[in-house]
Each structure stands twice: as C-alpha cells, then as structure tokens.
Amino acid sequence: MNTQDKTMQFMQIAMKHFPEAKEQMDQAGVEFPMEMLQPFMALFTKVMTEAYELGKEDAKKEMNL
C-alpha cells in the first residue's frame, strides 16, 4: 500500500470520528472553525503514519523471532 492510499484511509477514519470529536469540543466550549480542520488533519496524518510504521516494524520483528 502506498503512502497516498494510507493517507486517504487515515482521513476517512478521522472524518468518521469527527462528529464525535466536534460534539465533545462543543460541550467543552471549544470553538473549532472549519478553516482549522486542514492543519489538524495534517497533524493527524503524521501521527497515524508514524503509528503505522511502528506497528509495521513490530510485526517484522515478531516474524523474525
């Protein structure tokens, strides 16, 4: 799977959970203008990519045991 495919999957996951996150922010009184969505999605993608790579390395290590 290439990086672009992973990024799309991560974005789909984020958007699936966005309404819940938005509701929690609203309840906490945190304003989240839609123009802030792109920077947060970029950060989320970085985090998910790093987590994916860690999991991939762990799987490789376990296969070599």
DSSP file (Angstrom, degrees, kcal/mol; ACC not computed):
  #  RESIDUE AA STRUCTURE BP1 BP2  ACC     N-H-->O    O-->H-N    N-H-->O    O-->H-N    TCO  KAPPA ALPHA  PHI   PSI    X-CA   Y-CA   Z-CA
    1    1 A M              0   0    0      0, 0.0     2,-0.1     0, 0.0     0, 0.0   0.000 360.0 360.0 360.0 131.7    0.0    0.0    0.0
    2    2 A N     >  -     0   0    0      1,-0.1     4,-2.1     4,-0.0     3,-0.2  -0.348 360.0-104.7 -86.0 169.7    1.5    3.4   -0.9
    3    3 A T  H  > S+     0   0    0      1,-0.2     4,-2.7     2,-0.2     5,-0.2   0.861 118.8  54.9 -61.5 -39.0    1.6    6.5    1.2
    4    4 A Q  H  > S+     0   0    0      2,-0.2     4,-2.1     1,-0.2    -1,-0.2   0.898 108.0  49.4 -64.4 -39.7   -1.2    8.2   -0.6
    5    5 A D  H  > S+     0   0    0      2,-0.2     4,-2.2    -3,-0.2    -2,-0.2   0.911 111.9  48.8 -64.2 -42.7   -3.6    5.2    0.0
    6    6 A K  H  X S+     0   0    0     -4,-2.1     4,-2.8     1,-0.2    -2,-0.2   0.921 109.3  52.6 -62.6 -43.6   -2.7    5.2    3.7
    7    7 A T  H  X S+     0   0    0     -4,-2.7     4,-2.4     1,-0.2    -1,-0.2   0.912 108.8  49.9 -59.8 -42.6   -3.3    8.9    3.9
    8    8 A M  H  X S+     0   0    0     -4,-2.1     4,-2.3     2,-0.2    -1,-0.2   0.910 111.0  49.3 -62.8 -41.9   -6.7    8.5    2.4
    9    9 A Q  H  X S+     0   0    0     -4,-2.2     4,-2.2     2,-0.2    -2,-0.2   0.919 110.9  49.8 -63.4 -42.9   -7.6    5.7    4.8
   10   10 A F  H  X S+     0   0    0     -4,-2.8     4,-2.6     1,-0.2    -2,-0.2   0.904 110.6  50.2 -62.0 -41.3   -6.4    7.8    7.7
   11   11 A M  H  X S+     0   0    0     -4,-2.4     4,-2.7     2,-0.2    -1,-0.2   0.897 109.1  51.5 -64.5 -40.3   -8.5   10.8    6.5
   12   12 A Q  H  X S+     0   0    0     -4,-2.3     4,-1.7     2,-0.2    -1,-0.2   0.904 110.8  48.4 -63.5 -40.5  -11.6    8.5    6.2
   13   13 A I  H  X S+     0   0    0     -4,-2.2     4,-1.5     2,-0.2    -2,-0.2   0.936 112.4  48.9 -63.2 -46.8  -11.1    7.3    9.7
   14   14 A A  H  X S+     0   0    0     -4,-2.6     4,-1.1     1,-0.2     3,-0.3   0.917 111.4  48.5 -60.6 -44.6  -10.7   10.8   11.0
   15   15 A M  H  < S+     0   0    0     -4,-2.7    -1,-0.2     1,-0.2    -2,-0.2   0.821 106.1  58.3 -68.4 -29.7  -13.8   12.0    9.3
   16   16 A K  H  < S+     0   0    0     -4,-1.7    -1,-0.2     1,-0.2     4,-0.2   0.875 116.1  34.8 -64.0 -36.6  -15.8    9.1   10.6
   17   17 A H  H  X S+     0   0    0     -4,-1.5     4,-2.0    -3,-0.3     3,-0.4   0.494  92.8  93.8 -97.4  -5.2  -15.0   10.2   14.1
   18   18 A F  H  X S+     0   0    0     -4,-1.1     4,-3.2     1,-0.2     5,-0.3   0.888  79.4  56.8 -58.6 -43.0  -15.0   13.9   13.6
   19   19 A P  H  > S+     0   0    0      0, 0.0     4,-2.3     0, 0.0    -1,-0.2   0.903 109.0  47.4 -57.8 -38.8  -18.7   14.4   14.6
   20   20 A E  H  > S+     0   0    0     -3,-0.4     4,-2.2    -4,-0.2    -2,-0.2   0.928 113.7  47.0 -65.6 -44.6  -18.0   12.8   18.0
   21   21 A A  H  X S+     0   0    0     -4,-2.0     4,-2.4     1,-0.2    -1,-0.2   0.913 112.2  50.7 -63.2 -42.3  -14.9   15.0   18.5
   22   22 A K  H  X S+     0   0    0     -4,-3.2     4,-2.7     1,-0.2    -1,-0.2   0.906 109.2  51.2 -62.4 -42.2  -16.8   18.1   17.4
   23   23 A E  H  X S+     0   0    0     -4,-2.3     4,-2.5    -5,-0.3    -1,-0.2   0.914 110.5  48.5 -61.7 -43.4  -19.6   17.3   19.9
   24   24 A Q  H  X S+     0   0    0     -4,-2.2     4,-1.6     2,-0.2    -2,-0.2   0.898 112.0  49.0 -65.4 -39.9  -17.1   16.9   22.7
   25   25 A M  H  <>S+     0   0    0     -4,-2.4     5,-3.0     2,-0.2     4,-0.4   0.917 111.0  50.4 -64.7 -41.9  -15.3   20.2   21.8
   26   26 A D  H ><5S+     0   0    0     -4,-2.7     3,-1.3     1,-0.2    -2,-0.2   0.920 109.5  50.5 -61.1 -43.9  -18.7   22.0   21.7
   27   27 A Q  H 3<5S+     0   0    0     -4,-2.5    -1,-0.2     1,-0.3    -2,-0.2   0.832 110.5  50.0 -63.4 -31.9  -19.6   20.6   25.1
   28   28 A A  T 3<5S-     0   0    0     -4,-1.6    -1,-0.3    -5,-0.2    -2,-0.2   0.478 118.1-113.6 -84.6  -2.8  -16.3   21.8   26.4
   29   29 A G  T < 5 +     0   0    0     -3,-1.3     2,-0.6    -4,-0.4    -3,-0.2   0.704  67.2 146.2  78.9  19.6  -16.9   25.3   25.0
   30   30 A V      < -     0   0    0     -5,-3.0     2,-0.3    -6,-0.2    -1,-0.3  -0.806  41.6-142.7 -93.9 121.3  -14.0   24.9   22.5
   31   31 A E        -     0   0    0     -2,-0.6    -5,-0.0    -3,-0.1    -9,-0.0  -0.649  16.5-174.0 -81.9 138.4  -14.6   26.7   19.2
   32   32 A F        -     0   0    0     -2,-0.3     5,-0.1   -10,-0.1    -6,-0.0  -0.760   9.7-157.7-135.1  87.1  -13.3   24.8   16.1
   33   33 A P    >   -     0   0    0      0, 0.0     3,-2.3     0, 0.0     4,-0.3  -0.355  26.6-119.3 -65.2 146.2  -13.7   26.8   12.9
   34   34 A M  G >  S+     0   0    0      1,-0.3     3,-1.5     2,-0.2     4,-0.5   0.747 110.4  68.6 -60.9 -24.9  -13.7   24.7    9.8
   35   35 A E  G 3  S+     0   0    0      1,-0.3    -1,-0.3     2,-0.2     3,-0.2   0.686  94.7  59.0 -68.6 -14.3  -10.6   26.5    8.5
   36   36 A M  G <> S+     0   0    0     -3,-2.3     4,-1.7     1,-0.2    -1,-0.3   0.571  84.2  83.3 -85.2  -9.9   -8.7   24.8   11.3
   37   37 A L  H <> S+     0   0    0     -3,-1.5     4,-2.6    -4,-0.3     5,-0.2   0.918  85.1  54.2 -61.3 -45.1   -9.6   21.4   10.0
   38   38 A Q  H  > S+     0   0    0     -4,-0.5     4,-2.3     1,-0.2    -1,-0.2   0.923 108.4  46.7 -61.1 -47.5   -6.8   21.1    7.5
   39   39 A P  H  > S+     0   0    0      0, 0.0     4,-2.0     0, 0.0    -1,-0.2   0.903 115.2  47.4 -62.7 -37.6   -3.9   21.8    9.9
   40   40 A F  H  X S+     0   0    0     -4,-1.7     4,-2.7     2,-0.2    -2,-0.2   0.881 110.8  51.3 -69.5 -36.5   -5.4   19.3   12.4
   41   41 A M  H  X S+     0   0    0     -4,-2.6     4,-2.5     2,-0.2    -1,-0.2   0.879 108.2  52.6 -66.9 -36.4   -5.9   16.7    9.7
   42   42 A A  H  X S+     0   0    0     -4,-2.3     4,-1.9    -5,-0.2    -2,-0.2   0.921 111.6  45.8 -63.6 -43.2   -2.3   17.2    8.6
   43   43 A L  H  X S+     0   0    0     -4,-2.0     4,-2.4     2,-0.2    -2,-0.2   0.926 111.8  51.7 -64.3 -44.8   -1.1   16.6   12.2
   44   44 A F  H  X S+     0   0    0     -4,-2.7     4,-2.8     1,-0.2     5,-0.2   0.902 108.2  52.2 -57.5 -42.7   -3.4   13.6   12.5
   45   45 A T  H  X S+     0   0    0     -4,-2.5     4,-2.4     2,-0.2    -1,-0.2   0.898 108.6  50.2 -62.9 -40.8   -2.0   12.1    9.3
   46   46 A K  H  X S+     0   0    0     -4,-1.9     4,-2.3     2,-0.2    -1,-0.2   0.932 112.4  47.4 -61.1 -45.7    1.6   12.5   10.6
   47   47 A V  H  X S+     0   0    0     -4,-2.4     4,-2.5     1,-0.2    -2,-0.2   0.934 113.6  46.9 -62.1 -47.0    0.6   10.8   13.9
   48   48 A M  H  X S+     0   0    0     -4,-2.8     4,-2.6     1,-0.2    -1,-0.2   0.879 110.9  52.0 -65.4 -38.1   -1.2    7.9   12.1
   49   49 A T  H  X S+     0   0    0     -4,-2.4     4,-2.3    -5,-0.2    -1,-0.2   0.922 111.4  47.1 -63.9 -43.5    1.7    7.4    9.6
   50   50 A E  H  X S+     0   0    0     -4,-2.3     4,-2.2     2,-0.2    -2,-0.2   0.910 113.0  48.8 -64.3 -41.8    4.2    7.2   12.5
   51   51 A A  H  X S+     0   0    0     -4,-2.5     4,-2.3     2,-0.2    -2,-0.2   0.900 110.6  51.5 -64.2 -40.5    2.0    4.7   14.4
   52   52 A Y  H  X S+     0   0    0     -4,-2.6     4,-2.3     1,-0.2    -2,-0.2   0.926 109.8  48.9 -60.7 -45.8    1.5    2.6   11.2
   53   53 A E  H  X S+     0   0    0     -4,-2.3     4,-2.3     2,-0.2    -1,-0.2   0.881 110.0  51.7 -64.7 -38.7    5.3    2.5   10.7
   54   54 A L  H  X S+     0   0    0     -4,-2.2     4,-2.5     2,-0.2    -1,-0.2   0.926 111.2  47.5 -62.2 -44.5    5.9    1.4   14.4
   55   55 A G  H  X S+     0   0    0     -4,-2.3     4,-2.3     1,-0.2    -2,-0.2   0.887 110.5  52.2 -63.2 -39.1    3.3   -1.3   14.0
   56   56 A K  H  X S+     0   0    0     -4,-2.3     4,-2.0     2,-0.2    -1,-0.2   0.906 110.4  47.8 -63.8 -42.7    4.9   -2.5   10.8
   57   57 A E  H  X S+     0   0    0     -4,-2.3     4,-2.4     2,-0.2    -2,-0.2   0.908 110.7  51.7 -65.2 -42.1    8.4   -2.6   12.5
   58   58 A D  H  X S+     0   0    0     -4,-2.5     4,-2.3     1,-0.2    -2,-0.2   0.913 109.4  50.2 -60.1 -42.6    6.9   -4.6   15.4
   59   59 A A  H  X S+     0   0    0     -4,-2.3     4,-1.8     1,-0.2    -1,-0.2   0.903 109.6  50.7 -63.4 -40.6    5.3   -7.1   13.0
   60   60 A K  H  X S+     0   0    0     -4,-2.0     4,-1.2     1,-0.2    -1,-0.2   0.914 110.1  50.2 -62.4 -42.7    8.6   -7.5   11.2
   61   61 A K  H  < S+     0   0    0     -4,-2.4     3,-0.4     1,-0.2     4,-0.4   0.905 110.5  49.0 -62.5 -42.2   10.4   -8.2   14.5
   62   62 A E  H >< S+     0   0    0     -4,-2.3     3,-0.8     1,-0.2    -1,-0.2   0.829 106.4  56.4 -68.6 -31.2    7.9  -10.8   15.6
   63   63 A M  H 3< S+     0   0    0     -4,-1.8    -1,-0.2     1,-0.2    -2,-0.2   0.794 106.2  51.9 -68.9 -27.3    8.1  -12.5   12.2
   64   64 A N  T 3<        0   0    0     -4,-1.2    -1,-0.2    -3,-0.4    -2,-0.2   0.487 360.0 360.0 -88.4  -3.6   11.9  -12.9   12.8
   65   65 A L    <         0   0    0     -3,-0.8    -1,-0.2    -4,-0.4    -2,-0.1   0.495 360.0 360.0 -73.8 360.0   11.6  -14.5   16.3
